[in-house]
């Protein structure tokens, strides 16, 4: 068990909420901490996604060149070309 001290100002804001919602102060604080941890995890994932998008954007010029030269997905391009030729007949 850990004891946490809340400032008098914060406690004065939580007490009416506890009365209104029929919850204990412990329950309200636990819910708030859980929400904080969830938001921190979400922020971490958002930062990770932004980093990955930046890495992908840095590769864009190389990918564009490969697509323009039809080096990218060559097997798929060949299959599509053959399929289109059959459709044209």
Secondary structure as UniProt FT lines:
FT   HELIX           8..21
FT   HELIX           25..68
FT   TURN            69..70
FT   TURN            72..73
FT   HELIX           74..88
//
